[in-house]
């Protein structure tokens, strides 16, 4: 499919500028709550390098009140939906919402099913460093992570609750839609191992569907997947899949017909500007499905490399770690002097409540930041409207998208020297799937402010509770990790 059709960036002065969109959306999101911040975003002359400060301001402005956070989320989403376009093969352009009413120019999608032949796992177990942790071993690992500040206590308690209720793992009464079925961070593998009935959506790539079909056949689960309704005689893996950016109305019609209730799980990712396009396709699909159906819950994984408000006990833990760094203190002061105070800064001002953890990684770019922030905005607005929402901060993880970036791979390799634990994908996806199960079965507590919803059950790898502002340690982590990343 062409990059010039489907969900596209708006044309501004004859060009489709990702920077122009990001700048305008952030300004629109801030305008009602923080007009000074809005103006600053509008006047940013180097968005690719300067975006970090404005994404932090989006979070800080929302801390004024719960209503402020919800207004920022709603206005940011409204700006994206007003600005992004769908470009048809004819060259005509329409709005995202309008595209669902157009007559289809492609074959409708039907459902193909792959049945597993295995026995369901009826006990929560977690792969970790070549082992499979269950029972007391899993409880000890959760205790250790909590003690080391790798996750929030609410996350450890939620997983313990799932462990105590293994019957919760049976999600055959729900249809979990995994958008980005082949994602390393998605829950598909875990859900299938527990015997779930999963609906998978991913690009029409034979290698993806061949792998997923083989995985499903070995599992105890059932995979429903889309394929065009044609007499195409080719094997399933060569016919399966749907491109959300280019076939949004067909995917919406197909998911509308899936017997529910639905849990719409957003695990999509793409490189560069395409990440915003696919993230907006998913958000438009979300809005349309919730318009058509009243049984759609939402699930997201938030990236840990973003800006979050964190509770006072995380600030206290971080401040204690900074003040009691032991021998490292001897090295810290010279490094701070030589760097003009840029290296090894405190994570928070002592006593901050809430604290602001700024773990944005500039190298990931403004498109990644916008794609992930709009998911948080959708979670906030959906909760306010009464929808069931599971949004969890996932840990730093050695996914393919990370390790192919040499600087990020090196930073992750050296992160342990600063109290940050980087997870393997196999551990992350089962752990986050268990937290999804908890949210669907036990629910999430009602919080006064949206930042508290985001902090509940977060698995941040230590970024929130460590002694140092993450970016002030990033450069050192890269240097220390270069050897490990090469290895």
C-alpha positions in Angstrom: 0.0 0.0 0.0 1.1 3.5 -0.7 2.3 5.9 2.0 0.4 8.6 0.3 -3.1 7.0 0.9 -5.0 5.8 3.9 -4.7 7.7 7.2 -2.3 10.6 6.4 -1.0 13.8 8.0 -2.7 17.0 6.9 -1.3 19.0 4.1 0.1 22.4 5.4 1.6 24.8 2.8 1.8 22.1 0.2 3.6 19.5 2.5 2.6 16.9 5.0 4.7 18.0 7.9 4.8 15.8 11.0 6.4 18.6 13.0 3.6 21.0 12.0 1.0 18.5 13.2 2.8 17.8 16.5 3.3 21.5 17.3 -0.3 22.3 16.5 -1.8 19.4 18.5 0.2 20.2 21.6 -0.8 23.8 21.3 -4.4 22.9 20.9 -4.3 20.6 23.9 -2.8 23.2 26.2 -4.8 26.2 25.0 -7.7 26.1 27.4 -5.7 25.2 30.5 -2.3 26.8 29.9 -2.4 29.5 27.2 1.2 30.5 27.9 2.3 26.9 27.3 0.2 26.7 24.2 1.8 29.8 22.8 5.3 28.4 23.5 4.5 25.2 21.6 3.2 27.2 18.6 6.4 29.2 18.5 8.8 26.3 18.9 11.2 26.7 16.0 12.9 23.3 16.3 10.2 20.8 17.1 12.3 17.7 16.6 14.7 18.8 19.3 12.5 21.0 21.4 9.4 18.8 21.8 10.5 17.3 25.1 9.8 20.4 27.1 6.3 20.8 25.6 5.4 17.2 26.3 6.4 17.7 29.9 4.3 20.8 30.1 1.2 18.8 28.9 1.6 16.6 32.0 2.4 19.5 34.4 -0.5 21.7 33.2 -2.9 18.8 33.8 -1.8 18.6 37.5 -3.7 21.8 38.2 -6.9 19.7 38.7 -8.6 16.6 37.5 -10.6 18.7 35.1 -7.5 20.3 33.7 -6.0 16.9 32.8 -9.3 15.7 31.2 -9.6 18.9 29.2 -6.0 18.6 27.8 -6.8 14.9 26.9 -10.1 15.7 25.2 -8.7 18.8 23.3 -5.6 17.0 22.2 -7.7 14.1 20.8 -10.2 16.6 19.2 -7.3 18.4 17.5 -5.9 15.1 16.1 -9.2 14.0 14.8 -9.9 17.4 13.2 -6.5 17.5 11.5 -5.6 14.0 10.4 -7.1 12.9 7.1 -7.9 9.8 5.0 -6.7 10.0 1.5 -8.6 7.8 -1.0 -7.1 6.0 -4.0 -8.9 8.7 -6.1 -6.9 11.4 -4.4 -9.9 12.8 -2.5 -9.5 13.4 1.2 -12.0 13.0 4.0 -12.0 13.2 7.8 -11.4 10.1 9.9 -15.0 9.8 11.0 -16.4 10.3 7.5 -14.3 7.4 6.1 -16.4 4.8 7.9 -19.5 5.8 5.9 -17.9 5.5 2.5 -18.6 2.6 0.2 -15.8 0.1 0.5 -13.3 -0.1 -2.4 -11.9 -3.5 -1.1 -13.3 -6.9 -0.4 -15.0 -7.2 3.0 -13.3 -9.2 5.7 -14.4 -12.5 7.0 -13.3 -14.6 9.9 -10.8 -17.5 9.8 -10.2 -19.5 12.9 -7.1 -21.4 14.1 -7.7 -23.8 17.0 -5.1 -24.8 19.5 -4.5 -28.4 20.5 -2.7 -27.9 23.8 -3.8 -28.0 27.4 -4.5 -24.6 29.1 -2.2 -23.4 31.8 -4.2 -23.0 35.0 -1.5 -21.4 37.2 0.2 -18.1 36.7 3.9 -18.6 35.8 6.4 -16.0 34.6 9.5 -16.6 32.4 12.5 -15.0 34.0 16.2 -15.5 33.1 15.6 -18.9 31.7 13.4 -20.1 34.5 9.7 -20.4 34.9 8.6 -18.8 38.1 5.5 -20.0 39.9 4.2 -20.4 43.4 6.6 -19.2 46.1 9.4 -18.5 43.5 7.0 -16.0 41.8 6.0 -14.5 45.1 9.7 -14.0 46.0 10.4 -12.3 42.7 7.5 -9.9 43.2 8.7 -9.1 46.7 12.2 -8.5 45.3 11.0 -6.2 42.5 8.9 -4.3 45.0 11.8 -4.0 47.5 14.1 -2.8 44.7 11.7 -0.2 43.4 11.3 -1.8 40.0 7.5 -1.6 40.0 4.8 0.2 42.1 3.5 -1.8 45.1 0.1 -1.8 43.5 1.5 -3.7 40.5 3.0 -6.4 42.7 -0.2 -6.7 44.7 -2.3 -7.0 41.5 -0.1 -9.9 40.2 -0.3 -11.6 43.6 -4.1 -11.3 43.4 -4.1 -13.0 40.0 -1.8 -15.7 41.3 -4.3 -16.3 44.1 -7.2 -16.5 41.6 -6.0 -18.8 38.8 -9.5 -19.1 37.6 -9.3 -15.5 36.4 -6.8 -16.6 33.7 -9.7 -18.2 31.8 -10.9 -15.3 29.6 -13.1 -17.4 27.3 -16.0 -15.2 28.2 -14.3 -12.2 26.6 -13.0 -11.5 23.2 -9.6 -9.8 23.6 -8.8 -8.0 20.3 -5.0 -7.8 20.0 -4.3 -5.0 17.5 -0.7 -5.6 16.6 -1.1 -9.3 17.1 2.6 -10.0 16.3 3.9 -7.4 18.7 6.6 -8.5 21.1 4.9 -6.6 24.0 1.4 -7.8 23.3 -0.5 -10.4 25.4 -1.4 -12.8 22.6 1.0 -15.6 23.6 0.0 -15.5 27.2 -3.8 -15.3 26.5 -3.5 -18.3 24.1 -1.6 -20.3 26.7 -4.4 -19.7 29.2 -7.0 -21.0 26.7 -8.3 -17.6 25.6 -10.4 -16.8 22.5 -8.3 -14.1 20.9 -9.0 -11.9 18.0 -5.8 -10.9 16.2 -5.2 -8.1 13.8 -1.9 -7.4 12.1 -0.6 -6.5 8.6 -1.1 -9.0 5.8 2.4 -10.4 6.0 2.7 -14.2 5.5 5.6 -14.5 7.9 3.6 -12.9 10.7 0.5 -15.1 10.2 2.5 -18.3 9.7 4.2 -17.7 13.1 1.0 -16.9 14.8 -0.9 -19.9 13.4 1.9 -22.2 14.5 1.9 -20.6 18.0 -1.9 -21.0 18.3 -1.9 -24.6 17.2 0.5 -25.5 20.0 -1.5 -23.5 22.6 -4.8 -24.2 24.3 -6.4 -21.1 22.8 -8.4 -20.1 19.7 -7.4 -17.3 17.3 -9.9 -15.5 15.2 -8.3 -13.5 12.4 -9.4 -11.4 9.4 -9.1 -12.4 5.8 -10.8 -11.0 2.6 -14.0 -12.8 1.7 -12.9 -14.2 -1.7 -12.4 -17.5 -3.4 -8.6 -17.1 -3.1 -7.2 -20.7 -2.9 -3.9 -19.7 -1.3 -2.9 -20.9 2.2 -4.3 -19.0 5.2 -1.1 -17.2 6.1 -0.9 -15.7 2.6 -4.5 -14.3 2.8 -4.8 -13.3 6.4 -4.4 -9.8 7.9 -5.7 -6.3 7.5 -3.8 -3.0 7.2 -5.4 -0.5 9.6 -4.0 2.5 7.9 -5.6 1.6 4.6 -8.5 -0.7 5.4 -10.0 1.0 8.4 -13.7 0.8 7.4 -13.4 -2.9 6.6 -11.7 -3.7 10.0 -14.4 -1.7 11.8 -17.2 -3.7 10.0 -15.5 -7.0 10.8 -15.0 -6.2 14.5 -18.5 -4.9 14.8 -19.7 -8.4 13.9 -17.4 -10.3 16.4 -19.5 -11.7 19.2 -18.4 -10.0 22.4 -17.9 -8.5 24.8 -14.8 -7.0 23.3 -11.6 -5.8 24.9 -9.9 -3.6 22.3 -6.2 -3.9 23.0 -3.9 -1.4 21.4 -0.4 -2.9 20.9 0.5 -1.4 17.5 3.9 0.1 16.7 5.6 1.3 13.5 8.8 3.3 12.9 8.8 7.1 12.5 5.8 9.0 11.2 3.9 5.8 10.4 3.6 5.3 14.1 1.3 8.3 14.4 -0.7 7.2 11.4 -1.4 3.7 12.7 -2.0 5.1 16.2 -4.6 7.5 14.8 -6.2 4.7 12.8 -6.6 2.7 16.0 -8.0 5.7 17.8 -10.5 6.3 15.0 -11.4 2.6 15.1 -11.9 2.9 18.9 -14.3 5.8 18.6 -16.3 4.1 15.9 -16.6 0.8 17.7 -17.7 2.5 20.9 -20.3 4.3 18.8 -21.6 1.1 17.3 -21.3 -1.2 20.4 -21.9 -0.7 24.1 -19.6 -3.6 25.2 -16.1 -2.4 24.3 -13.4 -2.1 27.0 -10.0 -0.6 26.2 -6.5 -1.8 26.9 -3.2 0.0 26.4 0.5 -0.3 27.4 2.1 3.0 28.1 5.8 3.4 27.4 8.0 4.0 30.5 10.0 6.6 28.4 7.4 9.4 28.9 6.5 11.9 31.5 4.4 10.8 34.5 3.3 12.1 37.8 4.4 9.8 40.6 3.2 9.4 44.2 4.9 10.8 47.2 6.2 7.5 48.4 8.1 7.1 45.1 9.6 10.5 45.6 10.6 9.7 49.1 12.2 6.4 48.0 14.1 8.2 45.3 15.3 11.0 47.6 16.5 8.4 50.1 18.5 6.6 47.4 20.1 9.9 46.3 21.1 10.9 49.8 22.5 7.4 50.7 24.3 6.6 47.5 27.4 5.6 49.5 30.6 5.4 47.5 28.9 6.6 44.3 28.6 10.0 46.0 32.3 10.5 45.6 32.1 10.3 41.9 28.8 12.1 41.5 30.0 15.6 42.6 33.0 15.8 40.2 30.7 14.6 37.3 28.1 17.2 38.2 30.7 20.0 38.3 32.4 19.0 35.0 29.0 18.7 33.3 27.7 22.0 34.5 25.1 20.2 36.6 23.6 18.2 33.7 24.8 14.7 34.9 23.3 12.7 37.8 20.7 15.3 38.9 18.1 14.4 41.6 15.1 12.7 40.2 12.7 15.0 42.2 12.7 18.0 44.5 12.5 16.4 48.0 8.9 16.3 49.3 7.3 16.7 45.9 3.7 15.4 45.9 3.2 14.3 43.2 6.6 14.2 41.7 7.1 14.5 37.9 9.2 11.8 36.4 10.6 12.9 33.0 11.9 9.8 31.3 11.4 11.0 27.7 14.3 9.9 25.5 14.9 12.6 22.9 16.3 10.0 20.4 12.9 8.3 20.2 11.5 11.5 18.5 8.3 13.5 18.7 6.3 11.1 16.5 6.8 8.3 19.0 5.9 10.7 21.9 2.7 11.8 20.2 1.6 8.3 19.3 2.0 7.1 22.9 0.5 10.3 24.4 -2.6 10.1 22.4 -3.2 6.6 23.8 -3.0 8.0 27.3 -5.4 10.8 26.3 -7.9 8.2 25.0 -7.7 6.2 28.3 -8.4 9.4 30.3 -11.4 10.4 28.2 -12.8 6.9 28.0 -12.6 6.5 31.8 -14.4 9.8 32.2 -17.1 8.5 30.0 -17.5 5.4 32.1 -15.7 2.8 29.9 -13.7 0.0 31.4 -10.0 0.9 30.7 -6.8 -0.9 31.5 -3.7 1.2 30.9 -0.5 0.0 32.4 3.0 1.5 32.3 5.2 -1.4 30.9 8.8 -1.8 31.8 11.9 -1.0 29.7 12.2 -4.0 27.5 14.7 -5.3 25.0 12.4 -5.4 22.0 13.7 -5.4 18.4 12.7 -1.8 18.0 15.0 -0.8 20.9 18.0 -3.0 20.2 18.2 -1.9 16.5 18.9 1.6 17.8 22.6 1.5 18.9 22.3 4.3 21.4 19.1 3.0 23.0 20.6 -0.6 23.1 23.7 0.8 24.9 21.6 2.8 27.3 19.6 -0.3 28.2 22.8 -2.4 28.6 24.2 0.2 31.1 21.0 1.0 32.9 21.5 -1.5 35.7 24.3 0.6 37.0 21.8 3.2 37.9 19.2 0.9 39.5 17.1 0.4 36.3 16.0 -3.2 35.4 15.5 -3.8 31.7 13.2 -6.8 31.0 13.3 -9.4 28.3 10.2 -9.5 26.1 9.1 -12.9 27.3 8.9 -11.6 30.9 7.3 -8.3 30.0 4.4 -9.7 27.9 3.3 -12.3 30.5 3.6 -9.8 33.4 1.6 -7.2 31.5 -1.0 -9.8 30.4 -1.4 -10.7 34.1 -2.1 -7.1 35.0 -4.6 -6.9 32.1 -6.4 -10.0 33.6 -6.4 -8.3 37.0 -8.1 -5.1 35.6 -10.7 -7.1 33.7 -11.5 -9.4 36.7 -11.0 -7.2 39.7 -11.3 -3.8 38.2 -9.2 -0.8 39.1 -9.9 1.5 42.0 -11.5 4.9 41.4 -9.0 7.7 41.7 -9.6 11.5 41.9 -7.0 12.5 39.3 -6.1 10.8 36.0 -2.4 10.8 37.0 -3.3 8.4 39.8 -5.0 6.1 37.3 -1.8 6.0 35.2 0.4 5.4 38.3 -1.6 2.5 39.6 0.0 -0.8 38.7 2.9 0.7 36.9 6.0 -1.4 36.1 8.6 1.2 35.3 11.7 -0.8 35.8 13.0 1.6 38.5 12.8 4.8 36.5 10.4 6.3 39.1 12.1 5.3 42.3 15.7 5.6 41.3 18.0 8.4 42.6 18.7 10.2 39.3 16.7 12.1 36.8 16.7 9.5 33.9 18.1 11.8 31.2 20.9 13.0 33.5 22.1 9.4 33.7 21.3 8.4 30.1 24.6 9.5 28.6 26.7 7.7 31.2 24.5 4.6 30.7 25.3 4.7 27.0 29.0 4.9 27.6 28.9 2.1 30.2 26.7 -0.1 28.1 28.4 0.1 24.8 30.4 -3.0 25.4 27.3 -4.9 26.6 25.3 -3.7 23.6 27.9 -4.9 21.2 28.0 -8.3 22.9 
